[in-house]
Amino acid sequence: MNAAGRGEKASDLARQARAAIDAALAAVDPMSCLPAFLPPLPPQGRAKLIAIGKAAARMTQAIDAHYGLALPGVVLAPYGHGIEKVAQAPRRLVLQAAHPAPDLASLAAAEAIVSALSGLGPQDLVIAAISGGGSALFVKPLPGLNLAEKRAVTQGLLRAGAPIAMVNFLRQRLSAVKGGRLAAIAAPAQVTTLVMSDVPGDDLSLVASGPTIPADLPPRDPQDVLADYGIDASAAIRAALASPLSRPPAADSPCFQRAIARVFARSADALAGAARALQADGFDTQILDIHAQGAAQAVGRAHAAEAIRALATPGRAGKKLAFLSGGELTVDVASDPGIGGPNGEYAYVSALRLTELSRDFGGRFCVAAMDTDGLDGSSKFAGAIIDDGGAARLRIDRDRHGDPLARSDIYSALDRQACALVLGPTGLNVNDLRMVLVEAKPD
């Protein structure tokens, strides 16, 4: 990544933004923050590991290093998310499946997990390392349903803009392995669930649809949810939702009596890591929102305006200010989209808005935004880092090539002007990280 452009030296602010990104990722690396949460292995019983999600490989590496051995079980990650780094071991399956829509490998993965957790006793221990992205990776529809029917419901809800809570509500009602059902399969073994959270409020029942966590079901009839979002579900789907089998085990079910769950990494931790790095570089830092939601372009404009308002405060001359946020933003996708993502759009809109607003204060700025899993939206890019020089080039690029926002093709412009951030899959997932850095000119 060359934040200042091809052949140009990156600005100080761009380098500091990049260092803050590295610090944020380090703060949620399982190698450093997971071991403190790991339980002792049972003295007599068996120990099984179930690791699921975008961070499955990195979590497994941390667990193996802590115990000094590779626990048997199942490790399951999306294609290309570092699974080749996981140690092979007897009675351990290392699997990959599709994300964000499940495939046939997702069905096989669910069967493998069920098999690994079946037949355990009270002296046994299950360590369930769960991270975001897991919902699509293992699927086992309720009896009478097939993968295509279940996938159609999920994809329909996502296209209709349903919040993740509603999507996971239907997933849990139509699944034989989600909504705490894996804990029921593993009972009476002890189940310790360790979660890298990528959801607002760190609601553990939403991360990977909470396979070992009691479902926090909303007081809704699932048939009404289908109607609310215009989902024309099959007769089999509607029959399954009306069946008692669709209700996950209740929170007071005996299967949860020996189950505990802890969050070991979250968005707040990544933001704190970035803030520490920026403070060491002389920035006054402010966290605007840990779990920001909404349209990426609107939030980008609002954060740019917030930074400029702060600079207008008396006594800010020569100061460096940093405004941080986490959460997950959304984009409106064009009918024939290019390569896009919410972090790219946030950075682009925020940087161009800062260009307009900064004329009065005459200082410098840099905007950085990324998905901590390393892939933003439909792109191969993690996000973007745009300083004032990059914003100037992007304005010229817009005049030459047209508005990339209208085509949902933001990364074509960012890549041309060397403002795109390329990391590849990070093996982490605590949602998005954004920062607006501004430096006021001296008096």
N, C-alpha and C positions, 0 to 999 in steps of 0.2 A: 504494500500500500504506500503510495506516494501522495500525501495529502496536499502537497503544494502544486502538483501537476507534473507531467512528464518533463524531465530535465530540469526541474526547479527544486530548490531546497524547501523542505517542509517548514512551515512557520513554527515558532515556539509553541503557540497555542495548539496546533495540530499534533505536535510531538507530545505535549502534555495530555491531550485528550487520549492519544493512543496508549500512553503509560497508564492512565486511569482505567482504560478498558482492560488492560492486562491485570491490574490490581483487582478489579471487580471479578474477573474470572477466577483468579487465584483464591479469592475469598470464599468461593463456593465449590472449590475443587474437592471432591470426595477424599482424595489422598490425604488432605490435611484436616477436613472437618467431619468426616464420617467415623473414624475409629473411636472417638470418645463415646459414641452411642452404641457400640457393639456389645452384646452381652457375652458372658463367658459361655464356652461350649459345655454341653451337658456331660457330666462325668461318666455316665453309663449309656445314655441314649444316643440316638442318631441326630446329626445336624444336617439340614437341607437348606440350600440357598435358592431362592427364586428372585432373579433380578430382571426387571422389565422396564423398558422405556428408552428414550434417547440417551440417557446417562447410564444405561445398564453396564456397558463395558467398563467405564471408569469406576463405577461403584464396585464392580466385581474385582477390579485390580486393587482397590483400597482394602476390600474385605480379605482377599487372599494375602495381601502383604501383612495385614494385622494378625491373622491367625497363623501365618507361616505355612499354610497348606491351601489347596484348592478344594473347597467344599463341593460335594455332589449336589446336583439339582439341575436347574434350567436357567440359562442366561439368554435373554431375548432382546434384540435391538432392531431398529430399522436398518434396511440395507444401507451399507456405507458408513455406519456410525461406529466404527472402531472395533467391531466384534473380533477382528483378526488379532487384536491385542490381548484377548482373554485366553488364559491358560487352559489347554485341554486337560481333562482329568477323568479318571474312571467314574462312571455313573454321573457324569455331567454332560448335558447337552448344551451346545452353544449354537443358537439359532438366530435367523434373520427373517423378517417379514415386512410387509408393505406398510407405508404410512404416507398420507393420512387415511387412505381407504384400505381396508383389509383385503388380503388375497388368500389363495388356498393354503399358503404357508402359515397364515394366521390361524386357520382351523387346526392344522397339525400341531402348532405351538401350544394351543390351548389343551389339546389332548395330552401332550407331553407334560405340561404343568400339572394337570389333574392326576396323571399317573404318578408323578414324583411325589405328590402330597397325599396320596391314598395309602391307607393302612398304617398310619403313624400312631404312636401311643403316647401316653402322658409323660413319659420320660424323654420324649423327642423334642427337638427345637427346629422351628422354621424361621429363617431370616428372610424377610421379604423386603428387598431393596427396590423401591418404586419411584419412577420419575415420569414426567409428562411425555406425551406421545405414545403411551402404552395402550390406550383404548383400542386402537386399530390393530395392534400387533398380535393379540390373542383373542379369538372369538369362538364362542360355542353357543350358537343360538338355542333357545328353548326347544324341547321336543315339538316336532311338527313344523318347524321353520327351517329355511335354508339361508345360506350366506347372502344370496342375491336379494332376498326380501328384506333382511335386516339391514344390509348396506344401503338399500334404496331409501329406507326411512331416515337413516343417519345423514346421507347426502342431501336428502330433501330438506331436512331441518337446517343443515349448514347453509344451503343455498338460500333458504328463506330468512337467514339472519337470526336464527334462534340463538339465545345465549347458551354458553357451554353447560350451564346448570340444567337447562331443558334437554339439551342433546344427551347428556349423561343420564338424566332421569329416564329417558326412553331406552338408552343402552342398558341400563341396569335392570329395567323391567323385562327386557327381551333376551337377557343373557343368563347362561347357566354358570358363569364364572366371575361375574362382576357384582358390585354391590355387597361385598362381604362374603360372597359364596365360596371363595377359596379358603377363607378361615373355617367355614363349615366343613369343607372337604378335609382340611388338615386336622381338625379337632379329633381327639383331645390333646394334641400336641400344643406346646407353647408356641405362639406366633408373635414374633417381634417385627413390626413393620417400620422401616426407616425410609423417609420420604424426602426427595428433592422436589420442592413445591414450585409449580409454575402457574398457580391459580390465585385469583383475588381472595384475600383473607386467609390464604393457606387452608382452605377447606379440604381436608384429606380425603373426603368421600368423592371429590371431583378429580383428583389426580389419578390418571389411568382408570377412571371410573371406579376407584376404590375397591379393588379386588379382595382385600382383607379388612376393609373398614366398614362398619355399619353404614348403610345408605341413609343419607339425610333426605328422605323423600318429601317433596313439597306436597301440600294438601290439594293435589290436583288429580282428576281422573285422566289417565293417559290418553283416553279417547278424545278428551277435550283439547289436549295439547296438539294432537294430530289435526284437529279442526282449526285451531288457532293459526297454524302455520300452513294450512292448505295442503296437507299431506294426504294423498289418495292411497292409503295403505291397502294391502291385500286382505282378503278375508282371513287368511291364516294369521297375519299380524294382529288383526282385531280380536280374533279368538284367543290368541296367546295372551294378549293384554287383559282379557277378561278372566283368564284362568288364575286360580290361587297360586300356581307355580310362578307367576310373574312377580310376586312380592318377595323381595330379598329378605334374609333373616333380620329380625328386629334387633335393635341395639341391646336388649336384655336377653337375647338368645344365649343358651349355654355355650355356643361355639365361640363367644367373645370373652368368656370368663378368664381365659388364659391368654388373651391377646392384648398387646400394648402397641401404641404407635407414637412415633416421634418425628418431627421435622428436623432434618439436620442441615438443610440449606434452603434459602428462600431469596426472593427479590431484595428484601431489606438488607440481607447480608452482602449482596453484590453492590448495592448502592453505598453501603457503609465502606466497603473496600475502595470504591472509586473516590468517595469523599475524602478518605484518609490520604490517598495519593495526591489529590488536588490541593488539600490543605498543606501538605508538605511542599508543594510548588507555589505556595503563597496565595491561594484562592480563599476567599470567603465563600463557604458552600451553603446551599439551601436545598433540601429535598422537597420538591413541589408536590409529588404524589408517588407513593410506593406502588399503587395499583391503578394507574391511570387507564381510563378506557375512553372510547369515542373515536371520531374520525381523525385519522392521522394528520390531514391537512389543517383541520380546525385547531387541533391541539398544538401543532407546530407554530401556527400564527400566534396563538395565545401565549405560548412560552417565550417566543421572541419579544412580544410586547411586554411581558413580565420582566424580562431582562433589561429592556430599555427603561422601563419605569424605575427600576432599582438604580440604574446608572444616573438617573435624573435627581436622585436624592442628594441633598447637600452633603459635602464631605466625601464624595465618592471619587474625586479626581485621583488618577493614578492607581486606583484599586483594580483587583482582579476578582471577578465574581463568577461563581459556577452554580448553575441551576440543574438539578438532577431529577429524573423521574424513572419509574419502572412501569410495569403493567403491560397491557397488550392493546394496541390500536387497530383500527380497521380501515379498509380502503373500499371505494366503489370501483368495481372492475369494469373496464370497457368491454364492448361486445366482441372485439377482436384484440385481446390484450397482448402486450409485449411482455417484457421481463420486469416484474414489479414486486413491491412489498411495502408494508406500512412504515418500516424504519427508513427506507430510502425516500419515501414521500415526505415523511416528517422532517428529515434533515434538509431536503431540497427546499420545501416551503419555508421552513424556519430560517434557513440561511438567506434566501432571497428577501424575506421580510426584514431581516436584520439589516440587509444592505440598504433598504429604503429608510428604515428608522434610524440607522446609525449616522446619517449625514449630520445630524445636529450635535452628536457627542464626539464624533471624530475619532473614536477608538477603534479597537480591533475585536474580532470575534471568531469563534469556531463552534460549529455544531457537530455532534457525533451521536449516532444512533445505531443500535445493533440488536439482533436477536441473539441471546446468549447461547443458543444451540448451534450458531454458526451459519444458519441459512434463513434468510429473510424472504417470506412469501414464496413466490414461484421462482426465485433466483438462486444462483450459486453463490451469491454474495451474502455476507453477514449483515451489512448495513453500509453506512457512509460516514466519512469525516470530511467536513467542508469548512475551510477557513474563508476569510474575506476574499483572498485571491481566487480560491476555487469558485466562490459565488459569482465573482465577476466573470469568470470564464463560462460558467453555466448560463449566465444571462446572454452572452454572445451565442452560445450553443443553441439556446431557445430561439433566437432570431434566425439562425441558419437552418435548424432542423424542425422547428415547430415545438409546441408545448408537449413535453413527454407525459405530463399528467393526464392530458386528454386521451392518450393512447394506452394508459396504464403501462408505460414503458420507461419508467424512471431510471432503471439501471443501464439502459443504453446510453443515456446522457451522462450519468455518473461515471460509467466506465470510460467513455471517450475523454472525459476531463480528469481522469485518474483520481476521482473522489470516492470511488467504491472501495469498501473494506472487504478483503478476501481472507477468510480464516479456514474455511472448510468446517465440517462437523467438529464441534469442540468436545463432545462427550459430556456436555453440561446442559442444563435446561431450567433456568429460573425466570423465564420470560424475557422481556425486552429491557434494555438499558439505554437511556438517552441523557445527553448533557448539552447545555448551552453555556459556553464560556465567553465572557466579555471582559475586555480590559479598557478602562477609561484612560484617555490621554491625560498627562500631567497638566497642572495649571500653568 
